[in-house]
Amino acid sequence: MLHRMITATATVAVLAASSIAADLKVGDKAPAIEVEEWIQGETSVGEGKPYVVEFWATWCGPCRTSIPHINELYKKYKSKGLSVIGVTDEKKAIGKVKSFVRSRGDSMSYSIAVDSGGTNQNFMKAAGQGGIPTAFIVANDNTIAFIGHPMDPKFEDILGKVVAGRYSPKLMKKAAPKLAAADRAAKVRNFGDAYGHMDEVIELDNGVFAQVAIDKYRMMAGEQKDAVAAATWAGEMVDMYQGDPGALAMIAEVTAADPDEQLRNLEVARMAADRMLAKAGPRDPEALAISALVAFHAGDSDRAVRDQMTAWMTASPDMKPDYKRDLDIYRGQASRPNANRR
């Protein structure tokens, strides 16, 4: 049988407790992925691109439940370089595995491999993991950012940060006491001290801690209710992140569509969306979708439909249904007699 080995180095952040002794833990190098046979999508992994290794089996009910979630995240991020490898140890039932994967069709579109035995030993047993499904997230620098259940909310949160290049265990460890101090200060409404601690974190790496900048805005607008300070900080964020489309998208979304209306600032949202379009390009589907979202909440139905239509047309096949859903919403709004048209 075909026996392939993929070697990758990684640091492991163990986020799931286990009673089994763990030799593979934070700071360790990732072991090899040893494949007996690729069922679909033979994948090469290595430094520079994030990937997920998920251990599963055809007979495992929780594994079946997690497959749609993993597949959805794979489709969402594969255009950004994410690979997902589902690893099963069912060497004696390869035909059953093939049939199972084939029956799932597009709902299980990521790579599937049958383990030679070494991958389970190298990852699962070394990390002290005794049950499936278990997922390992490996960041762009080949450090493992997560070990645990793929339905754990932390899995999706950390994966998004990893793909966006906003995950650094070393910096997060350094930032943790400052963020704790900011939280304590905010609880007693000492906002000046809270903002000072948050600024210290942002200064560590404003890309990694873009969410902290957003949280500072939320605190200003939603908790302190200082609209002037919030608007000033929002403008500063747009300038700070003018070369970071992902951060600009976050700013545009919160200032255009946050459920808390105190956070909405459509002028800032449009500025962030336009900067994102300028950086990402006028045919980038994500930038166009953000522009459409801002236009929709600003009441500009025509632009919302126009930008979302272009986003849908230029999106990858996997993402087209999501873009089409929003396009239908915008078209519905535009068709109303009292819709704002510009």
C-alpha positions in Angstrom: 0.0 0.0 0.0 1.0 3.5 -0.6 2.7 4.9 2.5 3.4 8.7 2.5 4.8 10.9 5.1 4.2 14.6 5.5 6.5 16.4 7.9 5.5 19.6 9.6 6.8 21.5 12.6 4.5 23.0 15.1 3.9 24.4 18.6 1.0 23.1 20.4 -1.5 25.0 22.5 -3.5 22.3 24.4 -7.0 23.7 25.0 -8.7 20.4 25.9 -8.2 18.7 29.3 -7.2 15.1 29.4 -6.4 12.5 32.0 -3.8 11.0 29.7 -0.2 12.2 30.1 0.6 14.6 27.3 4.1 14.8 25.9 3.0 17.0 23.0 2.2 20.4 24.5 2.7 24.1 24.1 6.0 24.9 22.4 6.6 21.4 21.0 7.3 20.6 17.4 4.5 18.9 15.4 5.1 15.3 14.4 4.8 13.8 11.0 1.5 13.0 9.3 1.8 9.4 8.1 -0.8 8.4 5.6 -1.7 4.8 4.5 -4.0 6.0 1.7 -5.5 9.2 0.5 -9.3 8.9 0.0 -9.6 12.3 -1.5 -7.6 15.5 -2.0 -4.0 14.5 -1.3 -2.6 17.4 0.6 0.9 18.7 1.2 1.4 20.8 4.3 4.2 23.0 5.5 5.4 26.3 6.7 3.5 29.4 5.4 0.0 28.0 5.2 -2.5 27.1 8.0 -4.0 23.7 8.2 -6.3 21.5 10.4 -5.7 17.9 11.2 -9.0 16.3 12.5 -9.3 12.8 13.8 -12.6 11.1 13.1 -14.2 7.7 12.1 -17.2 6.6 10.1 -18.8 4.9 13.1 -18.4 8.0 15.4 -21.7 9.9 15.9 -20.1 13.1 17.2 -17.7 13.0 14.3 -20.6 12.9 11.8 -22.2 15.9 13.6 -19.0 18.0 13.3 -18.4 17.3 9.6 -20.7 20.0 8.3 -19.2 22.6 10.6 -15.6 21.7 9.6 -16.6 21.7 5.9 -18.2 25.1 6.3 -15.1 26.6 7.8 -12.9 24.9 5.1 -15.0 26.4 2.4 -14.9 29.8 4.1 -11.1 29.9 4.4 -9.6 27.7 1.7 -9.2 30.7 -0.6 -6.9 32.1 2.1 -4.8 29.0 2.0 -6.4 26.7 4.6 -6.1 23.0 4.2 -8.1 20.5 6.3 -7.1 16.8 6.6 -9.6 14.4 8.1 -7.7 11.4 9.4 -9.3 8.0 10.3 -7.6 4.9 11.5 -9.9 2.5 9.7 -7.3 0.7 7.7 -9.3 -2.5 7.7 -12.4 -0.8 6.3 -11.0 1.5 3.6 -13.9 0.5 1.3 -16.3 1.7 3.9 -14.5 5.0 4.3 -14.5 5.5 0.6 -18.2 4.8 0.4 -18.9 7.1 3.4 -16.9 10.0 1.9 -18.5 9.5 -1.5 -22.0 9.6 0.0 -21.2 12.9 1.7 -20.3 14.6 -1.6 -19.7 18.3 -1.4 -20.7 18.4 2.3 -17.3 16.7 3.1 -15.1 18.4 0.5 -11.8 18.6 2.4 -9.0 16.0 2.2 -9.5 12.6 3.8 -6.8 10.2 4.7 -6.5 6.7 6.3 -3.8 6.7 8.9 -0.9 4.3 8.8 -0.9 4.2 12.6 1.8 6.8 13.1 -0.4 9.9 12.9 -2.6 8.8 15.7 0.5 7.9 17.8 2.3 11.1 16.9 -0.6 13.5 17.4 -3.4 12.1 19.5 -1.5 9.9 22.0 1.4 12.3 22.3 -1.0 15.2 23.1 -2.9 13.1 25.6 -6.1 12.9 23.6 -8.3 9.8 24.0 -11.5 10.6 22.1 -12.7 11.7 18.7 -13.4 14.0 17.1 -10.3 15.9 18.0 -8.9 18.7 15.9 -5.4 20.3 15.7 -5.1 23.8 14.2 -1.6 24.6 12.8 -0.8 28.2 12.2 1.1 29.8 9.3 4.4 29.6 11.2 3.8 25.8 11.8 2.8 26.3 15.4 -0.2 24.4 16.6 -2.7 26.9 18.0 -5.5 24.6 19.2 -6.1 21.0 20.2 -9.7 20.0 21.1 -13.2 19.3 19.9 -14.0 20.9 16.6 -17.4 22.0 17.9 -15.8 24.0 20.7 -16.5 27.7 20.0 -12.7 28.3 20.6 -12.0 26.2 17.5 -13.8 28.5 15.1 -12.5 31.6 16.9 -8.9 30.6 16.9 -9.1 29.2 13.3 -10.3 32.6 12.1 -7.5 34.4 13.9 -4.9 31.9 12.6 -6.1 32.3 9.0 -6.0 36.1 9.3 -2.5 36.0 10.8 -3.8 37.4 14.1 -2.8 34.5 16.4 0.5 34.6 18.4 0.6 32.6 21.6 3.7 34.4 22.7 2.2 37.9 22.3 -1.1 36.8 23.8 0.7 35.5 26.9 2.4 38.9 27.2 -0.9 40.8 26.6 -2.9 38.7 29.1 -2.1 40.7 32.3 -2.7 44.0 30.5 -6.1 42.8 29.2 -7.0 41.6 32.7 -6.1 45.0 34.1 -8.2 46.7 31.5 -11.1 44.5 32.4 -10.8 45.3 36.1 -10.6 49.0 35.3 -13.6 48.9 33.1 -15.7 47.1 35.7 -15.3 50.0 38.1 -15.8 52.5 35.1 -12.2 53.7 35.3 -12.2 54.0 31.5 -9.0 56.1 31.3 -7.0 53.3 32.8 -8.8 50.6 30.8 -7.9 52.4 27.5 -4.3 52.9 28.6 -3.9 49.1 29.2 -5.6 48.4 25.9 -3.3 50.8 24.1 -0.3 49.0 25.5 -1.7 45.7 24.1 -2.4 47.2 20.6 1.2 48.6 20.6 2.6 45.1 21.0 1.2 44.3 17.5 -1.8 46.1 16.1 -2.4 43.4 13.5 -2.6 40.6 16.1 -4.7 42.7 18.4 -7.1 44.3 16.0 -9.9 42.9 18.0 -8.7 44.8 21.1 -8.9 48.1 19.1 -12.5 47.2 18.2 -13.2 46.4 21.8 -11.9 49.8 22.8 -14.3 51.4 20.4 -17.1 49.2 21.8 -16.2 50.4 25.3 -16.2 54.0 24.3 -19.4 54.0 22.4 -21.4 51.3 24.2 -20.3 51.4 27.8 -18.8 54.9 28.4 -21.3 56.3 25.8 -18.8 59.0 24.7 -19.8 59.4 21.1 -17.2 62.0 20.4 -14.3 60.0 21.7 -15.6 56.9 20.0 -15.9 58.6 16.6 -12.4 60.0 17.0 -11.0 56.6 17.8 -12.9 55.0 14.9 -11.3 57.4 12.5 -7.9 56.6 14.0 -8.5 52.9 13.5 -9.3 53.4 9.9 -6.0 55.2 9.4 -4.1 52.6 11.5 -5.4 49.7 9.5 -5.5 51.3 6.1 -3.3 48.5 4.7 -5.1 45.7 6.5 -8.3 44.7 4.6 -9.3 42.2 7.3 -9.2 44.8 10.1 -11.0 47.3 7.9 -13.8 44.8 7.4 -14.1 44.4 11.1 -14.3 48.2 11.5 -16.9 48.5 8.7 -19.1 45.7 10.1 -19.2 47.0 13.7 -19.8 50.6 12.7 -22.5 49.7 10.0 -24.4 46.7 11.4 -23.7 46.1 15.1 -26.9 45.3 17.0 -26.0 48.1 19.5 -27.0 51.2 17.6 -24.7 53.3 19.7 -21.8 51.7 17.9 -23.1 52.6 14.4 -21.3 55.3 12.5 -22.1 55.0 8.8 -19.6 57.7 7.9 -16.7 55.7 9.4 -18.2 52.4 8.0 -18.2 53.8 4.4 -14.6 55.1 4.9 -13.4 51.7 6.1 -15.2 49.9 3.3 -13.8 52.2 0.6 -10.3 51.8 2.1 -10.8 48.0 2.0 -11.8 48.1 -1.6 -8.8 50.3 -2.5 -6.5 47.8 -0.8 -8.1 44.5 -1.8 -9.1 45.6 -5.3 -12.5 46.5 -6.9 -13.2 42.9 -7.9 -12.4 41.3 -4.5 -15.6 39.5 -3.4 -15.1 40.0 0.4 -14.4 43.7 0.0 -17.4 44.1 -2.3 -19.6 42.3 0.2 -18.5 44.6 3.0 -19.2 47.6 0.8 -22.7 46.2 0.0 -23.4 45.6 3.7 -22.5 49.2 4.5 -24.6 50.5 1.6 -27.5 48.4 2.8 -27.5 49.8 6.3 -27.0 53.3 4.9 -30.2 52.9 2.9 -28.4 52.9 -0.5 -30.3 49.8 -1.9 -29.0 50.3 -5.5 -25.3 50.2 -4.4 -25.9 47.3 -2.0 -27.4 45.2 -4.9 -24.7 46.3 -7.4 -21.8 45.6 -5.1 -23.2 42.3 -3.8 -24.0 41.2 -7.4 -20.4 41.7 -8.4 -19.3 39.9 -5.2 -21.5 37.0 -6.0 -20.3 36.8 -9.6 -16.6 36.9 -8.6 -16.9 34.6 -5.6 -15.6 31.0 -5.6 -18.2 28.3 -6.2 -18.1 27.3 -2.6 -19.0 30.8 -1.4 -21.6 31.7 -4.0 -24.6 30.4 -2.0 -23.7 32.7 0.9 -23.3 35.7 -1.3 -26.5 34.9 -3.2 -28.4 34.8 0.1 -27.4 38.3 1.0 -28.0 39.5 -2.6 -31.6 38.3 -2.3 -32.0 40.2 0.9 -30.7 43.4 -0.7 -32.9 42.9 -3.8 -35.9 42.4 -1.6 -35.2 45.7 0.2 -34.6 47.5 -3.2 -37.9 46.3 -4.6 -39.9 47.9 -1.8 -41.8 51.0 -2.9 -40.2 53.2 -0.1 -36.7 51.9 -0.6 -34.0 54.5 -0.7 -32.4 54.7 -4.2 -29.3 56.7 -5.0 
